[in-house]
Amino acid sequence: MDTNTLFKVKRLGLGALAALALLVMGCENPSVWNEDSEARGVKAGTATISTVSIDGIQGIPLKVPVIITLASDTFVVNPGTDATSWFSNLPTGLSAIVNSISGDDDEIATLTVSGTPQVVSSFWIKGTVPGAALDSKTPAPIDPSQDAAYNILWPRSGWTQSASSPLPTSAVNSAAYGKGVFVVGSRVDGSASYSPDGGITWRPINPGFGTNWISNIAFINGAFYAGGKGGILSTSTDGTKWTVIGTGLLSGEDIRAIAYGNGVMVIGGTNGEAEWTTDPTNPQSWTPITGFPSSFTGNFNSIAFGTDTSGSPLFVITGQQALSGYSTDGKTWTDTTDQTVKIFINSGGQSSIKMVAYDPDHHKFVIVGFHEAAYAVPQGGKVSWTGVDLTDIMGSTSRTSWLNAVAFGGGYFVAGGSLGVSISSTDGINWAVTGAKGQFPATDVPFVNAIAYNGDGSIPVYLIGGGLDAGPGIAAYNTN
């Protein structure tokens, strides 16, 4: 049996509502069967999709039979009509063609959707039936619903949870990879651990960071760096033995973000403090960055280094109150909060942008927070953000779940957050669920707070860490 998707259109009569039924034909022994249901709340002038999940794997032809029902006025279409444009978010690689018209009153049209999805997607099915396909000549918007969605996932295996001991005794808040080891740490009690085998087993870092708890670990310029409470900065050549190289940085505020590029290290922290240096081993060399309003007293959460499309160096920084900015030298910054404040907003006001990641192959930065993401491909040393609403995937507008972290590696952005949810994307635009609470058998609902990637081993590994503040720390790995 082929893997075409068949769509059926039923006309209920002139001036009345009609139905469009889409049948995705699959191979034998499908793993999931989604039955058709009555159209929900059909409204004149709109199209409504019945309960359905279009399941598949990126790079593999669709195999799951499903039926989708749309309702609108009378359909007027001919065989051979390209209906791909009817669906605004049909995954790249799939197309829809009207195959035939049938029925006593030409009330049934069959469409064939074929191809192989090239992107992941867990978004609701959206689009508009164009006026040219309807007797009324008035376009009929498809009414999106959480009960009708794509479920096209990345071609990797699920997450495997690491043994809890000897992971940090409290929630994992930071993670990094370098020189063959993953390193994770907690900003709750300063405990830290490292793994030499891709997250399978862990060993404690002794002594840990104790009351100088850490909230960020980064591997940059050939060494690990950890920033924490009271402006303390530590470094390690192997991730197991650490040396303090700075105290009282950021005017004594907590270090929450670290990045390095083009000979400059930048750190950001609480209460609007951020500094740069060309010599991180010299505590006297740090200088405050400029470019953000003095009224900003929130936390800087994340910094990343990359290049624009011409290869020129570029830093990107994020923070609370939807703050964002960029810099070509790490010293003087341009504030882009006026862009991101329009994207990262929740019911309580301006949201915190939690983290930024960079795809070097496409010069693309991606930032995440709460139910939103945004991406930018800088040109000419300037950054312009485009938002991506992830409410379809993360949950209702009550925002009971949110994103805390994002990283890039192996061709994917991977993000995670509350309720143990993790999502992935190849382009920062199309996202799909990769893991949920059920994969983290903790005693309470865990959080994904940190993500790291190992791309230099024979088996590339993604690692996510989290848990509750009360502990224990949780980590899980994905080795494909």
N, C-alpha and C positions, 0 to 999 in steps of 0.2 A: 504494500500500500504506500502511496506517495505521502509526502509531508505537506501537501497543499492545505490551505485554510479556505473553507468554502463559506461564503456569506449568502444568506437568503433574504430577499426583500419581499415583504408581503404588503399589498395595497388593500386598504379596507374600504375604498370607494371614494369618489370625487367629493372633496370638501371634508372628508373624514380623516381620522388618523390612520397611519400605515405603520407597518413593522418591518424592520430590517433584521434578518436573522443571519448571523455569521457562524459558520461551522468550521472549526479548525480540524481537518482530518489528519490523523496521525498514523503511526505504525502500530502493529499488533502489540497487545499487552501494555497499554499505556499505564503509567504509574498513577495518574490522577484523572478523574472524570468529573467535570463540572456540568451539572444538568442545567437546562434552560429554566427560566422562571418567568412569572408574569412581569410585564413592564411595570416599573415602580413609578407611581404618580405621574402618568403621562400628561404632558401639558402641551396645549396647542402651540405650534410654532417651534417646538423643541424636539430633540431626539433623546430617548432614554435607553440606557443599556441595562440588560438584566444581569443578575449575579453571575460572574464568570471570573476566572483567572487564566490568563494566557501564559502557560508555563513553558519554559525553555531554558537552554544553556547558551551563553554567548559562543558563537562559532559553530553551533550545531543546529541543523534544521529543526523546526518545531515538530513535536511528536504527540502533543496532548490534544485530544478532541475536546472542543468546547463549543457552546452555542451562545451567541450574543444577540439580543433583540433590541432594535432601535424603533422608535415610533415617531412619525412625522406626517406630513400630508402625502398626496399621491406621488409616487416615484415615477419619473419619466427618464429612463436610461436605456441605452442600447448596448448590445454585446460588444465587447472590445473597449468600452469606456474605461479609462484609467481612474480608479477610485482611491489611489494612494493618498491624494491630497485631502480626502475626507477626514483623515486622522492626523491631527497636528503633532502627535508624539509617537507615531508608529516607529518602532525601533529601526534604525538604519540597517539596511540589508533586506528588509521586507517590503513587498509591494502588493497592491490590491487592484485587480482587474475584473470588470463586469464580464461574466462568462455567458449567461443566457437569461432570457425572459420567458416565463411560463405562467400557467394558471388560466382559469376561465376568463378572467378579466385582466390578463397580463399582470396579475398581482404578485408574482414571485420572480425575483431576479436573483441569480446566483453569481456571487463574486468569488474569485480565486485569489488567495493571498499566498505567495510562495517566496522562498528565499531563506537566507540564514542570518539571524540577528548578529550584528557586529558590535553592539553595545549592550551593557546591562541596563535593566530598567525594572523598578517596582512602582512606577507611577500609575495613577488612575488613567484609564483610557479617555482621551479627550479629542475634540475635533468639531467639525461642522459639516453637515451634509449641504453641498452647495445648491444655490437656487437653480442652476442649470439642470440638476438631477430631479427637481421637484416640479409638479404641475403648477404650484403657486408661484414659482420663480423666486420665492423668499427663502434665503438660507435658514437652515434649522440647526441651531447649536446643539451639540451633544451634551447632555446633562451629566457631569462627572459624578462618580460615586465610589466610595471606598470598596464597594462590593463588585466593582468591575475594574480590574487592574492587570497590568503586565506583571509577570513574575519571571523575568529573564535574568539569570544569575551568572556570576563569574565561574569559570571552569576550574574551580579549586575545591578541594575537600573541605570539610567542616573544621571547626576549631577543636583542638585537643587541650584540655585543661592540665596544667602542670600540677605536680604535687604541691600542696600548700606549704609544706615545710621543706627547706628553710627560707621561704620567701619572706619579705618584710612582714613584721607582725601586725602592721596596720596597712591601710589602703595603699596600693602602688599608685603614685602620682606622676612618676617620670620614668622614661626608659630611653636607652640609646644602645647602638651597636657599633663596635669597632674592634679591630685586631682579634677577631674570632670569638668575641664574647658579647652577650647581652648584659647590660647593667640596669637594674631597676632600684628605685628608692622611694621612701615615704616622707612626706612633709608633716606627718602627724607625730612620729616619734623618732625620726632620723634613722630608722633601720634601713639596710640596703643589702642587696644580693646580686650575684652574677651567675651567668650560665655559660659554660664552654661548649654546650652541645645543642644549641638552637632552641633553648627554652624547655628541654625535657627534664633536666635536673638542675638544681640550684645550690649555691654555696653562699653562706653568709659573708659579708664584708666586715671584718673585725680589725680595729674597732669601727663601728658605724659612725654616723654623724651626730647621734645623740640630740642634745638640745639645739644643735646647729642644723636642724632638719633641712632637707633639701626639697625644692619644688621644681627643679629643672636639671636634667642631665643632658649633655650634648657631646658628641664626638666630632671635633673640628680640628683641622690642621694637624692631624696625626696624634691627638691626645684627647682624653676625656676631661670635661669640665663640669663641675656641679655648683650650682648657686643655691643659697638658702637664707635662713633667718639672719637678720641683722647685717645684711650685706657681706656675708662670708662667701668667698669663692675658693674652691678647691680644685685640684687637678690630679690626674693619674695617667701614667703611660700605658697601663695594662688593664685598668678598670677594677683592680683588686686592692691596690695600696694607694692611699690618697694623701695629698699634702695641701695644707691651707696656704694660699698665695695672696689672699687679700681679706681684710676685715674692715667693717664699717663702710664699705662701698655703698653708693646710692644714698649717702647721708644716713646710713644705718638702716635703711629700709630693706625689705626682703627681696632677694633676687629671684625673679620668676621666669626670665627669658634670657637666652644666650644665643648669639650667632657670630659667625666669623666669615669674612670675605675680603679679598683684595687688600690683605695686610691689616685689616681693622677688625677688632672685636667690639661688639655692642652688647650691653646688658640692659635689661629693663626690669622694673619691679613695682612695688606697691607705692601708693601715694604719689603717682605721677613722676617717679624718678627713673631716669635712664642716662647711661654714660657710655663713652667710647674710649678706646685706647689702641695704640699700636704695639704695646708691650704689656700683656696681662700679668706678667710676673712682677711688675713694678707697681705696688699699690698707690704710689703717688702720681701715676701717669694718667689716671682716669679723669675725663673731662665731660661735663654735662652736655647732652645733645641739645639742639635748638630746633625750633620750628613748630612746637605744639603750644597751645594757649596755656598761660600760667594758671588758669582756672581749673585745668584738668588735674584732679586729685585721685582719679581711679587707678586701677592696676594696669600696667603693661603685661600682657599675658604671653605673647609669643613673638619671635622674630625669625625671619628666614632670609637667606642670601641666595641670589640667583643672577640672571642676566636678562636684559630685554632682547628683542628679536635681532638686534644688531650685535649682540654679545657684550654690550656694555654692562658693568656691574650695577647691581641694584639690591637694596635691602627693603624688606616690607615688615611692618610692625603692626600689632593689633592690641586691643585692650578693652577695658570696660567702657560703658556708655557708647558702644558701637564705634570706638576710636579705631582709626587706621591711618597709616601714612607710609611714605616711601622715601628713600634716600639713595643717591648715587655714590655717596662716600661714607655713609654711616655716621656722619657728624652733623650735617644740616639736613633737616627733614621737611617734606611737604605733607601737610595734613589733608587727608582725603575723607575725613569723618563725614563731611557733608554728603558724600556718596553713600557710604555704608550705613549711615543712620537711617536711610530710607529703606534699607534692606533688612537690617537686624533689629526688628522692633517686636516686642511682645506686649501682652495685655498690661503689664506693669510699667511700661515705658521703654526706654532704650536698652537694648540687650548687650551682653558682653560677648565680644568676638573672642572665642577661646583659643584658637590656634590657626597657624598658617603653614602650608606645605608647598613645595616647589617641584615641578616636573621639568628637569633640564632638557629633555628631548624636544619639548614644545614651548619652552620659555613661559610656562604657565604657573601662576600662583593661585592657590585655592585657600579660602578662609572659611571657617565654620563656627557656628554658635547657635544654641537653641535649635529651632527648626529650619534654619536657613544655611545656605552656603553662597559663596560668591567666587567668581573667577576673574582673572585678568591676565592678558598677554601684553606686557608692557612694550611700548614702542617709543623710540626717541627719548628714553629715560623718564617716561611718564606712565602712570598707572591709572587705568579707568576700570571700575568694578561693574560686573554684571551679576545680578542676583539670581539664585535658584531656590525656589520655595520647596522645602522638603516635608511640608506638612503631610502630604500623601503618604510618606513612608514612616515618619516619626510619630504620627498619631494625630489626635484632635487638636483643634485650635486652643484648647485649654492648656496645652503645652505641659503635659505631665511627663514628657520625656524630652531630652535635649542632647546636643552633641558637645563633647568636651575636648576631643582630640582628632587630629588628622595627620597622616604621613603619606609619603609617596615612595613607591618602589615597585620594580618588576612590571611597570606599565600600568599600575593602578594607584589611585588615591584610595586610602582606607580610613574611614572615620568611625568613631565610637562615642557612646555616651551613656546616659542613664538607662535603667532597666536592662543593662547588659547588651544593648543593641549595637551592632556594627554594620556599616554599609560600605559599599565600594563603588568606584567609578573609574572608567578609563579616560574620561575627558573633563571631569569636574562638573559636567552638565547632567548627564544621565546617571542615576544612582540606583542601586539595588541592595536589598538586605542580604547580609552574609552571615549573620548570627544574631541570636536573641537569648533571653534569659535562660531558656531551657538548656543551653549549652554550658551554663556556669552553675553547677549544683552547690551553691553556697547556702548558708542558713538564712540569708536574707537577700533582698534584691541588690545585686552588685552594680557597680558603675565601671564603665571603661574610661579611664583617665589618661592613658598613655599608649602610644603605638610606636613601634620601631621596626625596621626592616633590615634583613641581612641579604645583601645581593652579591656578596663576594664568595659565598660558599658553593659547593657542588649542588646543594639543595637550597634554593632560596627560601627564607623563612620570614613570615610576618609574626610579630609578637604583640599582644595587647595585654595591658595590665590595668588593674582596678581593684574593686572591693569597697567595703564600707570603712569609714574612719576607725571604727571599733575593731576592725580586722576580722579574719586574717587578710593579708594581701593576696590578690588573685592574679594569675597570669595564664594565658592560653597561647598556643602556637599553631600555625598553619603552614604545612610543608608541601601542599599540593600533592 
